[in-house]
Amino acid sequence: GRVITSTAGDLPHRFVFHAITIPKLIPHDKLITPTPDLIRSLLDSCFYHAQSLGVTSIAMPLLGTGFAGMSTEVCYQTIMEHAGRELEFGLTPVTTIKLILPEGMEV
């Protein structure tokens, strides 16, 4: 999983951060699912790009719940803890984070 940045094109935003998490097949058809550490690493990359580009507001989906198939509860808790720490200690120029939850998820 990595984060890359692109311009937003026709969208009303300045940049799009593409964070990708995918499960990995290893020999014997065993599937390795990403862990919360991967989400933390992706968030660190997002905050790094935000600082580099002067971004103060981010909207993101619940990372890890798509194709990676991680538990929505674990992903939510991981993002909330990590992003909360970044915001609380002023480690980022980001002041607003909008978390887009999967349809039907209750918090």
C-alpha positions as CSV (number, residue, x, y, z in Angstrom):
1,G,0.0,0.0,0.0
2,R,1.2,3.5,-0.9
3,V,-0.2,6.9,-1.4
4,I,0.3,8.9,-4.6
5,T,-1.0,12.4,-5.4
6,S,-2.6,13.6,-8.6
7,T,-4.3,16.8,-9.6
8,A,-8.1,16.8,-9.1
9,G,-8.9,17.5,-12.8
10,D,-12.5,18.7,-13.1
11,L,-13.3,18.0,-9.5
12,P,-13.7,21.0,-7.2
13,H,-10.7,19.9,-5.1
14,R,-7.0,20.7,-5.6
15,F,-5.5,17.2,-5.2
16,V,-6.5,13.6,-4.9
17,F,-4.5,11.3,-2.7
18,H,-4.7,7.7,-3.9
19,A,-4.2,5.2,-1.0
20,I,-4.3,1.6,-2.0
21,T,-4.6,-1.5,0.2
22,I,-4.8,-4.9,-1.4
23,P,-4.5,-8.4,-0.1
24,K,-1.6,-10.4,-1.3
25,L,-1.5,-14.0,-2.5
26,I,1.5,-16.0,-1.4
27,P,2.4,-19.6,-2.4
28,H,-0.2,-22.3,-1.7
29,D,-3.0,-19.8,-2.4
30,K,-2.8,-18.3,1.1
31,L,-4.2,-14.8,1.4
32,I,-2.4,-12.2,3.5
33,T,-4.8,-9.4,4.5
34,P,-3.4,-6.0,5.4
35,T,-3.1,-5.0,9.0
36,P,-3.8,-1.7,10.9
37,D,-0.1,-0.9,10.6
38,L,-0.7,-0.5,6.8
39,I,-3.5,2.0,7.5
40,R,-1.3,4.0,9.8
41,S,1.4,4.0,7.2
42,L,-1.0,5.3,4.6
43,L,-2.3,8.0,6.9
44,D,1.3,9.1,7.6
45,S,1.8,9.4,3.8
46,C,-1.4,11.4,3.4
47,F,-0.4,13.8,6.2
48,Y,3.1,14.1,4.7
49,H,1.6,15.0,1.3
50,A,-0.9,17.4,3.0
51,Q,2.0,19.2,4.6
52,S,4.1,19.3,1.4
53,L,1.2,20.7,-0.6
54,G,-0.3,23.0,2.1
55,V,-3.6,21.0,2.3
56,T,-5.7,21.8,5.3
57,S,-8.8,19.7,4.7
58,I,-9.1,16.0,3.7
59,A,-12.0,13.7,2.9
60,M,-11.2,10.0,2.9
61,P,-13.0,6.7,2.7
62,L,-12.7,4.1,5.4
63,L,-9.3,2.8,4.3
64,G,-8.8,-0.9,4.2
65,T,-12.4,-1.9,4.0
66,G,-12.7,-2.2,0.2
67,F,-10.8,-4.9,-1.7
68,A,-8.5,-5.5,1.3
69,G,-11.4,-6.8,3.2
70,M,-10.4,-5.6,6.7
71,S,-12.9,-5.3,9.5
72,T,-14.8,-2.0,9.3
73,E,-14.6,-1.6,13.1
74,V,-10.8,-2.1,13.1
75,C,-10.3,0.3,10.2
76,Y,-12.5,2.9,11.9
77,Q,-10.8,2.6,15.2
78,T,-7.3,2.8,13.6
79,I,-8.1,5.9,11.6
80,M,-9.8,7.7,14.5
81,E,-6.9,7.0,16.9
82,H,-4.2,8.0,14.4
83,A,-5.9,11.0,12.9
84,G,-6.9,12.2,16.3
85,R,-3.3,12.1,17.5
86,E,-2.2,14.0,14.5
87,L,-4.8,16.7,15.0
88,E,-4.5,16.9,18.8
89,F,-0.7,17.4,18.8
90,G,-0.7,19.7,15.8
91,L,1.6,17.4,13.8
92,T,-0.1,18.3,10.6
93,P,-1.5,21.4,8.8
94,V,-4.8,19.5,8.3
95,T,-7.5,21.0,10.5
96,T,-10.5,19.1,9.0
97,I,-10.9,15.5,8.2
98,K,-14.2,14.1,6.7
99,L,-14.4,10.3,7.0
100,I,-16.7,8.7,4.5
101,L,-18.2,5.5,6.0
102,P,-19.5,2.5,4.0
103,E,-23.3,2.6,3.5
104,G,-25.1,1.1,6.5
105,M,-22.2,1.4,8.9
106,E,-23.2,2.8,12.3
107,V,-20.7,4.3,14.7
